[in-house]
Structures are given as C-alpha cells and as structure tokens.
Amino acid sequence: MRMRPAAPAVYARRMDLTLQALDTVDIPDWTALLAAVESTDMTGEHLSEADLAEEMANPDIEVGKDIVGAYDGPELVGYFAVYPRGVSDGVANVHAEGSVRHDRRGRGVGTLLAPAMMQRCRAAVGETHPGLPAKVAVTGLASNTAQKDLLARVGLVPERWSFMMRIDLHADPSEPAPPPPGYVIRPYEDSDAEEMLAAHNDAFGQDHPNFTPWTETMWKQWVTGSRSFRPALSRVATTVDEPGGVVAYLQTNEFEAYFDATGRREAYVAKVGTHREHRGRGLAGTLLRQCLLAYRAAGYDESSLTVDSMNPSGRSASTRGAASPSRAAGPPTPQCSRLADPTPPAASRALRTCRPPRRQRARAPAPGTAPRPPDASRPAMNRGAPRRHVRDRGPGVRRAVCPPRPGR
C-alpha cells in the first residue's frame, strides 16, 4: 500500500523587526501603510500625504521621537504615534495611536510596538511636564478583541465608547430650521477664530470627562490653519444683542483623500458645542440642520460626526433631533486609558480614566457598503478611528487609557 507523502509544513516567514523613527521623507511609506490597513479594517479613514505632512508639522510633537515605524527589512509594516496634550486635573494627557499591516498581524509586530509606544508616552511627559503622572489614551476598533488583549498587556483598559453617525445627503429630508428667538446663526468668519476657541473650551471644559483645553497654537494647527477646514461650511451662533460673541458653533472639515478613495465628497462635523448658559434651546440641533442643508447645496454626498457615549452635554440628543432614516451609526467604540507615572510604579496602573483621541474618526461604512467582518486571529494594533481627525471612522473605535489619549 503506497502512502501519500504528507504535505510540507507551512511556516510564516521569519521577520527581522526593527523600530525606527519616521521623518518627512517617510511620509509616502506611511501613507501606503495606512491605505493598506484601511483596505482591511474599513474604518472609513483615508489620509493623503498632505494630511500626514500636516500631522508631522504639529508643533506639539517632536519628529524623530514621537512617530515610530516597525520595519521588516526595508518594509514599513506598522507604526505608532504619540501626541502630547496639555495638563488637566493634575495629569499630563497624551494621545497615542498605531496600526499593523494586515498581512503581518499575529506575528509579533504589535507586541513590539505597544510597549515602545507606552515608553515613549512616559518619556514625552517627562520631557514636557516632569514630575506629573501621564494619562495615555489610545483608540481602536471595538470589534477587534485581539487588539483589546494586546493593549491590556500594557495596562490599557476599555473605558468609554463613541459612535460614528453618517447620513446620505441625497436622501436627507431635512428642512430649514430657524434659530431660536434671540439668536442669529451665520457662516463662520476669520474674525470668529478667538471667540470660537473660547466657546469650545467653555462647552467642553466644565463637564466633559478629562477635557484638555485647546491652546491658540493647537487651534491654529488643527482648526483655522488646517487644510481640511471648510470655513464657508462652518456656522456660529450669536445673540442678537452681542453679534460678536460666539455662543454655539459647528466646525466642518473635508478630507480630500476620502473623495480620492471613494468618489464621494464627505463633510465631516469635526466640532459642535454650546456655551453652558445657552444650552437647552436647540442651538446645536439647529446648527446641524442648517449645515446639512449647506452641505447638500454645495454638492456633498454625505456627512458624518462622532458621538461620545459619555458626553454630559447631550450631543446625542442634538443629533437625534436632526435624525432621519437615512442615517447609520457604527457599533460602539470603547475608549481605554491608563494613568502612568513618569517613573512607572506598579500602583500607578490602578487608576483608570480616558479622553477621546486627537483624531477620532471611527466611521461607519459609506452608504451602500457593508463592513468587513473582523478577523479575531489578527491581533494588530489598529490605528482606529478619529482623527481627524479622529478621523472617523462600521466598526467602532475603542480607546485605551493609562492611569495617573480628539478631539482634534
């Protein structure tokens, strides 16, 4: 009796992994890596080389230290990025993110990146706010249990969730909504920059969990000076008596790479907020309705925004007020955090809190598309939402935080 020879065993090719800081010359490779990740994770986040150049121009990071790639020989197969933020409640806030290319997942790339990311977070805080504990926030996909386990191994735990809501503007039945009595809603003007910044810090600084106030430098980098900002499609609300004082606002972004990848123009609601003393009058919902009409008139195909599950100002209520059957929401996005001392004592891992990442874009899939089922066997560090940025961006986004990471 002849025996059929056994099939030869198949082994994964050995990888010689090294970590190397990314610089501006590496932006094309970084862009290609994120595009490869997006082709598998389908978060809806598409970034161009110009978008990533803007991220590297962030004055709050140190190029050569804060964005690091994992290389298998000459190939960039993963990365992490660390974005230091300001101080709030006695802790220094740091947002972090990372991804591994889908064909290299489950082979130790994320296991190499995650501890190095946490080490850099602590070092960055030690350089900018010596002596303060660091709180690290990371976003990821809620459906990726392997990623959750990976982040747990470096002390990060799920803490909060966010949702991406999306609307097809061609099917949107929204009608014009007049402002509440005593208020005026008008397009954003350059002279509103300082007032809108103050309104944003007021709207979120009083009761939003772990909010880090935006500085003028950050506001210029990520809002007024950003290539994605669309001032003509942004709106501010003022009182009739004080036309120069912004009491509510909606900031709109557009990412050109999204159109390049999908053929659809998307208006992303990056920020919307109302001064505490002006809440409960329907200003946020009215701003949203008016902007949706403006997006449609300007030729946009869809719009999206991120809703924080723990936002005490009731942002979800304002979105429900503007809701229609054409809207779709992605699954929840857990956000995890850990508070870590600059010299990490074991006890520091007991405190858990979190703040959404700088770019939170945990997007639902574009209308007419279905999310790709998750592959739990691939533990990779997913870049996760935003964005963008939270970029946006279906599968949900999970954030992990380190005891004592928006959005953009």
Secondary structure, DSSP 8 states (H G I E B T S, - for coil): ----------------EEEEE--GGGHHHHHHHHHHHHHHH--S----HHHHHHHHT-TTS-TTTSEEEEEETTEEEEEEEEEEEEEETTEEEEEEEEEE-GGGTTTTHHHHHHHHHHHHHHHHHHHHSTTS-EEEEEEE-TT-HHHHHHHHTTT-EEEEEEEEEEEETTS---------TTEEEEE--GGGHHHHHHHHHHHHHTTSTT-----HHHHIIIIIT-TTB-GGG-EEEEESS-TTSEEEEEEEE--HHHHHHHS--EEEEEEEEE-GGGTTSSHHHHHHHHHHHHHHHTT--EEEEEEETT-TT-HHHHHHHT--TT-EE---EEEEEEEE-SS--GGGGG-------SSB------TT-------TT-----------TB------EEEEEE------
